[in-house]
Amino acid sequence: MNASLVKRTLAAVAAVGALATGMGAAQAEDVKVGFVYVGPIGDHGWSYRHDIGRQAIEAELGDAASTSYVESVPEGADAERVIRQMAQTGHNLIFTTSFGYMNPTEKVAKQFPNVKFEHATGYKRADNLSTYAARFYEGRYVAGVIAGKMTKSNVVGYVGSFPIPEVVRGINSFMMGAWSVNPDVEVKVVWANTWYDPGKEGDAAKALIDQGADIMVQHTDSPAPLQVAENRGVLGFGQASDMIKFAPKAQLTAIVDNWDSYYVARAKAVADGTWESMDTWGGIDTGMVEMAPYTNMPDDVKALAEETAAKIASGEFHPFTGPIYDQAGELRVAEGEVADDGMLLGMDWYIQGIDAELPK
Amino acid sequence: MEWIVPFILTVITASTPLLLAATGELVTEKSGVLNLGVEGMMLVGAIAGFAVTASSGSATLGILAAVVAGTLMSLIFAFLTLTLMANQVATGLALTIFGVGFSALVGSGFVGFAIEPLPGLSIPGISAIPIVGPILFGQDFLVYLSIAAVIGVGWFLAKSRAGLVLKAVGDSHHSAHAIGYSVIKIRYLATMFGGAMAGLGGAYLSLSYTPMWAENMTAGRGWIALALVVFATWRPGRLVAGAYMFGLISVMQLHAQGAGIHVPSQFMSMLPYLATVIVLVIISSDRAKIRLNAPACIGQAFRAAQ
């Protein structure tokens, strides 16, 4: 469609412009950190939270580090150019913050063995290429517990983006949380086929509420579904960042991405020469997944939510503890065992009890 | 059947921004000007409306600001294409790119602001009538305006003298010029009307549809509005049908999913565009019937001395 073409052209032009200005101010310093964002930092979601992490590096390391970023970089050939440009201009630590940057990051990492690379949500590693991601499903389990307690109609509306493992895993985890306190909860899922279209996300939320949902969950990036919940007088959860401003009466909590401590630690590691290639998948325990303040719920539900989050953080409880069956009735995780990370990362099936068909 | 009223209400909100922007573009195109900058004008209208409403607390001022902002955007386009005679397609695309970036720049300070949505009409007794009340008498101002505007434009083009002149300019600018009409002035006015309506369409998004500012929040609706004008073969009545059909399809597929009816949502999203392509094919093949409505001089620069 024309719009996407224009968007890409625009992003490419913006990327080159931002590089030109961002790099010009560069000085010789200990650690020079570059960030590549897939969206605008004003999205109030994914890219916004990564940029908060970048600011944490500046605040923590002060003069010992400098940072720069390029926003709205399309996943593809443009990304490779932007990443290479960063590597060529003296950055010694580069974070590429979207799944689609995986291959370009790997390619550039090979050409610049002395530069450290960190790729979010991917699985390709090298001596100078780390990967990192967050276990958002832990937060979704906690949200599920709250929803199970708070729903009156026993119908939860879920606005999904695309049926990829990250989203499917979230739905499964959420429902296991809900069923742990209320076996009668039913979930209705609407796929918006977009990460970001406030109007469409809002319409999806309206459709779900019209069909009886009194709790709104979303895995898309704008605050629109939560805002619809607020206007229609039902409850909901924020996504990626605390969205309480959009829904002071509706937001129960939000699953917040918090990259601050990870980014600071990695920048420090480069500064003192201890950086090593590794794979990090942090959850509530590492602070990467953070729950926004619990609001609009009675104290006992709040206490239960806090307890659940604490149990997950301490490792006492894993949301994907067996027995877990899929929709066909096949046992996927045996009783007493927990799903391994490989299964979680490739999850393309609904658990038993979800009355919906997963689009292929 | 209790879902039917909220369903219709959702369809109306999904259709209104398209109808507002497309009505303006229809008038612009009828005068022979093709402005592809609708998306950019909508975005600038959206941020202007939101910023002024959030700062002043008055939605009325916000709506006015959106109209002014959309008009100013269209004036940039008009100056480049009508006065300087730049290529309309290229200028329109540039206007969209400019609008996306400019609105994001201005709007960066307004991310995360929350405002009250536009209030709906409330007539004691009447707005409370089941079914008819909320649908016909419970909408916000811009919804009624979108309907009034399209009726007004229909009357203007079909019945008024000024409308006939506008169409004459769009169909044969040299003839219109020869009998003494100011082609450039008329095209300026038509382009400004298009900008004002696109600004209103944007304001509807940021003030009523999803009352917030988010970068690129039109998400392609300006392009859909452009497609609708072609789909409607430049006829206001069909424009209403097209805009509401588009709203209906996009909302219906979301409802179908929620109800567990499995329709490939990508297929539904594709339908309106498919319809537009089919209409384009018909226009190209059946000159006599449908081309009657298409402005013959669309996209052509006008030079008085030839």
Chai-1 contact restraints between the chains, C-beta under 6 A:
chainA,res_idxA,chainB,res_idxB,connection_type,confidence,min_distance_angstrom,max_distance_angstrom,comment,restraint_id
A,N2,B,W223,contact,1.0,0.0,6.0,A-B,restraint_1
A,A3,B,G220,contact,1.0,0.0,6.0,A-B,restraint_2
A,A3,B,W223,contact,1.0,0.0,6.0,A-B,restraint_3
A,V6,B,T96,contact,1.0,0.0,6.0,A-B,restraint_4
A,V6,B,I97,contact,1.0,0.0,6.0,A-B,restraint_5
A,L10,B,I97,contact,1.0,0.0,6.0,A-B,restraint_6
A,L10,B,V100,contact,1.0,0.0,6.0,A-B,restraint_7
A,P40,B,E215,contact,1.0,0.0,6.0,A-B,restraint_8
A,G42,B,S108,contact,1.0,0.0,6.0,A-B,restraint_9
A,G42,B,V111,contact,1.0,0.0,6.0,A-B,restraint_10
A,G42,B,E215,contact,1.0,0.0,6.0,A-B,restraint_11
A,H44,B,V111,contact,1.0,0.0,6.0,A-B,restraint_12
A,H44,B,G112,contact,1.0,0.0,6.0,A-B,restraint_13
A,K188,B,G258,contact,1.0,0.0,6.0,A-B,restraint_14
A,V190,B,L254,contact,1.0,0.0,6.0,A-B,restraint_15
A,V190,B,Q257,contact,1.0,0.0,6.0,A-B,restraint_16
A,V190,B,G258,contact,1.0,0.0,6.0,A-B,restraint_17
A,W191,B,S265,contact,1.0,0.0,6.0,A-B,restraint_18
A,N193,B,S265,contact,1.0,0.0,6.0,A-B,restraint_19
A,D197,B,A219,contact,1.0,0.0,6.0,A-B,restraint_20
A,P198,B,T210,contact,1.0,0.0,6.0,A-B,restraint_21
A,P198,B,A214,contact,1.0,0.0,6.0,A-B,restraint_22
A,P198,B,M217,contact,1.0,0.0,6.0,A-B,restraint_23
A,G199,B,Y209,contact,1.0,0.0,6.0,A-B,restraint_24
A,G199,B,T210,contact,1.0,0.0,6.0,A-B,restraint_25
A,G202,B,T210,contact,1.0,0.0,6.0,A-B,restraint_26
A,D203,B,T10,contact,1.0,0.0,6.0,A-B,restraint_27
A,D203,B,A14,contact,1.0,0.0,6.0,A-B,restraint_28
A,D203,B,V251,contact,1.0,0.0,6.0,A-B,restraint_29
A,D203,B,L254,contact,1.0,0.0,6.0,A-B,restraint_30
A,A204,B,L254,contact,1.0,0.0,6.0,A-B,restraint_31
A,K206,B,T10,contact,1.0,0.0,6.0,A-B,restraint_32
A,A207,B,L254,contact,1.0,0.0,6.0,A-B,restraint_33
A,A207,B,H255,contact,1.0,0.0,6.0,A-B,restraint_34
A,A207,B,G258,contact,1.0,0.0,6.0,A-B,restraint_35
A,L208,B,G258,contact,1.0,0.0,6.0,A-B,restraint_36
A,D210,B,W3,contact,1.0,0.0,6.0,A-B,restraint_37
A,D210,B,P6,contact,1.0,0.0,6.0,A-B,restraint_38
A,Q211,B,G258,contact,1.0,0.0,6.0,A-B,restraint_39
A,S222,B,A214,contact,1.0,0.0,6.0,A-B,restraint_40
A,A224,B,T210,contact,1.0,0.0,6.0,A-B,restraint_41
A,K245,B,G112,contact,1.0,0.0,6.0,A-B,restraint_42
A,K245,B,A114,contact,1.0,0.0,6.0,A-B,restraint_43
A,F246,B,A114,contact,1.0,0.0,6.0,A-B,restraint_44
A,E357,B,H262,contact,1.0,0.0,6.0,A-B,restraint_45
